Amino acid sequence: MFTNKKIIILISSFLIILITSFTYVKFNGLRGYVSGNLIKISRFISPTFFKYWIDNNKSVCVIGEYDNCLEFVTPLEAHKFIRKKEQIIESLRAKTGEIEFVKNLRFEKYNLKNKKILFKKFQSKNLSISKHPGAKGNTYIEYFNNNIILAMANGFFSFVNFNDLEDEKFKSYMISSNFKKIVKYDNFYLSSGYGIKDIYIHDNKIYVSYSNEKKIDCFNTAIMVAEFNFSYLDFKKFYEPELCVKKKNLYGEFSMFHSGGRIFGYDKEHLIFTSGEYRYRTLAQMNDNDLGKILLISIKDNNAKIISLGHRNPQGLYYDKENNILFSTEHGPRGGDEVNIMTNPLKKIRNYGWPISSYGEKYEGSGIGKKDYAKSHKEFGFEEPLVFFTPSIGISEIIKIDNKFIGNNDDIHLLFGSMGRKSEDRKGSQSLHYLILSDDLRIKFKKIIKINERVRDIFYVKDKNVILLYLETTGSLAVISII
């Protein structure tokens, strides 16, 4: 039984520790080292605040994961940050209405092969929940019935009439949904690696991949689906892998950024889906799980079949039905970003080598064992990439462009984006990459178009013969057309 005197002593002791720690933080920089005991005690008193502490280095993390912090601040700054974000969440949850886009006055003209193209963009100040440092907001795009569909990574959907792109400014109109009844954990709606990973419209249904907390602190990438309409989306769960990766697991590493999540149609009855390994690297080489794989998913019964394995974090996906070729892009470790190619994708299961082979380099202290990655894929029976990039360019979505966009021939025209940091040795970062492949799938032409923004998503609107981009550095919707 606690007496009043003991309670006073306990509270006084805690306050002394708290004041001492905050004073230490104040005079010793942003990393804010404090004792582990203080953290454990404080979590019981203020769990909302102190769940943002990192156990392994006793620092305050506001952007990133516990084992993967991208920004450190003082406890007081963290508290203000969290309260501000909680207020943003509440306002967004109640938000309905419109998002305004304004045309950027600078138009860019580029030479692409034998054509000149016009690049213009429309910026919004409202797409403000960032999922990565250097990004103002993350959004994915689709096209449906003369409308551009926008899905913000924090679960908000809207649409723009394509004809409005001729105006100086226009509005994107919000679509209500039950999304937040399915995804209920708070980190999804904050600046973090959690979020929507892609959208795809197929047979009047919208499929949305997202960071799924299957169990407490155990995640995978799942898909929800709804009949598409412009007023309300009634989502239901469509596909969920059996295995999830715990934040604290036997392998010893975890990252929400390694989630994959791209969706593309294979035929009327199947979707193709990419899944990351959440930095639990060895899962990518195991046939008993869906992580680190490219999957074929039945629309009828939601069953998944492995098309390929040995993937780290596939960020781009396109199935060329005409030529029966699957193209994908993948983030490598400290370099080694890949464009992969798979002819006749259902003929056999292919292996792309991760984490045994990679043209990237190991992170310090990463993984089980100290050996470097093998550079060759072929020597170990793995598929070699069509092209790879070292240093990393932060490769993103890939699409095929119809020949009529650039000229009539029988070659395959590919376009993919990049999101990496700008630097002298990363010339392909924050750019569009254009490849032309010959009949025997050799690269016969390539060009880099410097955008100077993170290119998150790309969509080719065939009936308009234009390319849509989402540029997340400024939160802009961009249009590329032939002059």
N, C-alpha and C positions, 0 to 999 in steps of 0.2 A: 504494500500500500504506500503510495507516494504522499508525503506530507507537503503542506504548503511551502515549507522551507526548502525541501528537496526539489520541488518544482521550480522555485525561484532560482536555485543554484543551477539546475539543468538549463533553464532558459538563458541565464546570464552567461554560462559557459559557451553555449551555442553562439550567442551574440558576439562574444569576444573572438571566437574562431572565425565567424563570418566577417567581422570588421577587419581582423588581421589579414584574412585572405584577400579581401577586396582592396586593402591598402597595398598588399604585395602586387596584385594585378595592376593597380594604378601606376606604380612606379617601375614595373618590369615588363612593359610592352604588351602587345596584343595577344600573345599566346596564353597568358594568364594561367600559369601553373599553380595548382592548389592541391591540397592533400586529398587522397582517395577517400579517407574517412569522412571528410566534410561532404563530399559528393553523395556518399551513401546515406548520411543522415539527412541531407537536404532533399533528397529525392522523395522521402516520406512527407516532407513538409510542403514542397512545391513541385510535384511531379511534372506538371506542364512545362515548367521552366527548365528543370534540371535533366529532363530526358534528352536535352540537346548537348549535354556534356559527353565527351569521349572518354571511355574508361582507360584505354591503353596509354594515352599521353596527357590526360587530365587537362584538356583544352576545350574551349567552347567552339562548337562547329555549327554554323548556320546554313551553309550550303554544301551539300554532298552527303556521304554516308559516314557512319561511325568509323569505319576502317579506311575511309577514302576522302578525308575532309579537304574541301577546296577553298574554304575561307574561314579564318579564325578571327574572333573579336573578343572584347572584354565581356564579362558576365552582364554588366549593366547594359551594354550595347545589344547583347543577345536578347535580353529581356524586352527592350524596346522593339527590336526587330520582330520577335515572336508576337507581341501584342499587335503590332501594325499588321502583320500577315494574317492574324486571326480576324482582325477587323475587315481586311480585304476579302477573306473567305466568306464572312457573313454577308458582306455587301454583294459579292458575286452570286451567292446562293439565292439571293432575292432578286437578282438582276434579270430583267427581261427588256426587250426593246432593240436598240440599234447600235452598231459600231460604225463610226465614220472613217472613210478612207479619203485621203487627199492626194492628188497627183503631184509627184515630185517634178519640179520644173526642168530638171536635167534629163534629157533623153540621150542615150548612148547608141552609136551606130558601130557595127562590127562587120568585118568581112569574114564570111564563113564559106570556105570552098569557092564556088563561083557565084555566090549570092551575097547581098548585103542585108543584114538584119537590123531591126529596130528594137531596142530594149527600153522599156519604160516601166516605172513602178509607182505604186500607190501606197502611201504609208498610213498606218493607224496608230494613234496614241493609246488605244484601249487594250491592245493585246499585250498585257504587261506582266503576266506571270511567267517568269523565265524558268526553264528547266536546265540551264547550263550557263556558266559564266561566259560573258561575251554575247549572250543572246537576250534580246528584249522580251521575246515571247516565242513560244513554240506552237506551230500550227501545221496541220496536214490538210491537203486539198484533194477534192474529187470534182467531177463534172457530171451533171445530171439534168436532162431536159432544159438545156439552155441556161442553167444556173451553176455557179461555182459553189461547192459545198466546202465550208471551213470547219475544222474540228480543232479547237484549242486543246493543248495537252492537258489542261486541268478540267476537261469534261464539258465544255460549252460548245454548242453547235450553232452555226449561222449559215446564211446563203446570200449570194450576190447574183443579180441578174447579169448575164454576160454582156448584154447591150449597154449596161451602165458604165462599162470600161471606156466608152467613148467620151464620158463626161469628165469635167475637171475634178469633181469629187462625187462620191456616192456612199450609200449606206449598205452595210451587211445586216440582215435582219435575223434576230435570234430565233432558234427553234427550241422549244421547251422539251424536256425529257425527264425520265425517271433515273438518269445516270447515277445520281448521288444516293439512290436507294440500293444500288448494287455495290458501289465503291464507297466505303464508309470511313476509311482511315484518313486522318488529317494530313499526313505527309504527302498524299497524292495531290493535294491542292496547294502545296507550298512550293518554294523553289527547291527542287530536289530531282533525283533521277527517276522518281515515280511519275507516271503519267500515261496519257494515250500515246501509242506507238505507231499507229497507222489507221487509215480508214479505207474501205473499199465498197463500192456499190455494185451489186450483182443481182440481176433478176428482181429489181425493185426492192431489194433489201440492202440495208447498210450494215456492214460488218466493222467492228471497232476492236482493235487489239489494245491491251492495257496492262499495266502493272497490277498483278493480282495477288493480294495477300490471302493465300489459301488457308494458312493458319497464322497464329500470332508470330510475327517476325520471320515468316517463311513465305517466299515469293516465287512466282513464275509468271510467264506471259500468257494471258488467256484472251479469248475473243467473246464479245457479246454481239447480239444481232437484233435488229428491229425492222419492221416494215417501214419503208421510207415514205415520209410525207413532210410537208413544210410547216406543219403546225405542232406536232408532238411525236416524239420517238419513244415508243414503249419497249425498252430493251429487255432482253432475256439472255441468260448465259448460253453460249453456243458451244464453246470448246475450252476445256481446262485440263492441262497436263496433270497426270497423277502425282508426279514428283514436284516438290518445291524445294528451294534452297534456303536454308536458315542463315540468318545474319551471322550467327556464331555456329560454325559447322566444323566437322572433323578436318576438312581440307585447310581451313584457317584463313580463307579470304572470301570476300563478298563484294559485289558491285551491282547496283541497280542499273547502271549504264550499259551493262552487257546483256541486254534483254532481247535484241532482235525485234520481231513484231511485224515485219512487212507481210502484206496480204496481196495475192493476185489470183485471178481466176484461171483455172486450168481448162475446164469445160463446164457445161451446165450443171453438172452434179458434184464438182470438186473444186476446192480452193487449194492454193499453195501458200504455205505459211513458214516464216523463218522464226527460229527460237534461239536466243543466246544462252550462254552457260553460266551467267551471273558470277563469273570469275572462279567458279568451281571447275577448273580446267579439265580434269580427267573425265568429267561427265560427257564431254563432247565425243569421246571415243568409245562410249558404252552403248550397246544396242538396246538396253533395257529401260531407256528413258527418252523423253522427247526434247531434252535440252542440248543446245549446241548442234541443232539439226535443221534441215529443211524438210517439211512435212507435206504430204498430200492428205487433205481432210475431206471426208465425205459430207456433203451438205445434208444428205438424207438421214444418216445415223450418227454423225459427228465423230466417227472413228478416224484415227490418224494412222498413216503409214509413212515410214521413213523413206525419203527419196535420197538424202545424202546426210553424212555425218562429218565430224571433224571441223565444226564451225565455231568461231569465237564470238562474233557479234555481227551477224548479217544485217546490213542497214539498207540494202537496195534489192529490188526483186522485179523481174519482168519475164513473162513467158511469151515467146514469139510463137504463136500458134501456127502461123504459116510455114515456118521452117522447123517446128518442133524442137526449139532450143530454149533452155532456161538460162537467163543471165542473172547473176547476183553480185553484190558488192559486200565487202567485209572489212571491218576495222582490224588492223594488226596491232601488235604490241611494239611501241616505240619504232614505228615504221612497219613496212610489210602490208599496208592496205592493199586489197586485192579486188580485181574484177575477175569473176569466175564464170565459166561457160560449161553448160551441160547439154550435149545433144541427146535426143531421144531420152528424156529424163526418167521415164518409167521402166527402161530396159533393165537396169540393174542399180543397186545402191552404190553411189560413189562416195569416196572418202577424200576430204580436202586437207587432211593432215594435222589439224590443230588438236592438241598442243605439242605434237612431235615436230612438225615441220612448219617453219615460218620464216619469211625474209625480214621480220622484225627482230628486236632484241629483248632479252629478259629484263623485267623490272628488278630493282634491287630486292633481294630476299623473297622473290615471288615463287610460289609453287613448291611442289615436293621434288627434291633433288636439285643439284646445282649445275647440271649440264645445260649448255646453250641449245637453242632450237636448231635442228638440222635445216640447212638452207634449201637443199634439194627436196622436192616433194616426190618426184618420179622414182628416185632411188629406193624409196620405202613403199612404193606401190600406191602413192597418193596422186591426186590430180594437180597438175601445175596450173597456176593462175594464168589467165589470158594476158594480164599485165599487173604489175605490182608497183607500189610507190614507197620509197624509202628516201628521206624521212616521210612520216605519215602526213597525209593530206586531210584526214578526217572525212573519208569518203561517205557519200550518202546515196540517195535514190538514183536508180538507173531506169531509162526508158528507151524504147525504140521509136524512131521518127520515120514516118512514111516517106518514101522517096520523093513524093511531090513537094515536100517542104524544101528540099535542097537541090533536087534535080532528078530526072528519070533515069534510073539504072537498076541493076539487079543486086547491088551491094546492100549490106546491112548497115544502117546508120544508128549509132548509139549516142546517148547523151547522159552524163551523170554529173552529180554535184559534189562539192567538198565543203567542209566546215572547219578545217584546222586553223591554228593560229597563223597570222601573217608573219613571215620572216624571210630572210634572204635565201635560206636553204629549203624553204617550203614554197616553191614557185607555183605549185598546183593547188595551194590552199585557197579557200574562199573563191572558188572559180567554177565554171562549167567546163567539162571535158567532152570533146566531140571526137568520136572514133568512127571510121569507116572500115568495115570488114569485107574481105573478098569472099568468093564462093567457098573457098577452103578454110574460111574463118581465120585468116591472117590479117593483121592490121596493115592497111595500105595507106591510111591517112589519119593524122591526129592533130588536134588543135586545142589550146587552152584559152578560154575566154575569161579574163580576170573581171570578177564581179565586185570584189572587195567586201563581200558580205557572206555570212554563213548560209549556204543553200541547203535548207532542210528538206524540201519536197519539190518534186517536178511532176507535171502532168501534161501530156500532149493531147490537145483537143482536136481530134481528127477532122470533124466536120467544119471547124473554123480555120484549120491549118495554123494554129498558134500553140505556143508552149507557155504554160503557167508555172511560176515559181513561187515558193514561199521563202522569203529572206528574213531570217530571224534576228539578225543584228539590229535592224531597225524596225522590225515588225511590219514588213511590207509584202504586198501581193504584186508580183511582177509579170509582165507579158512580153513575150518575144514573138515578133512577126517578121515576115519577109517584106522588104520595101519594094 
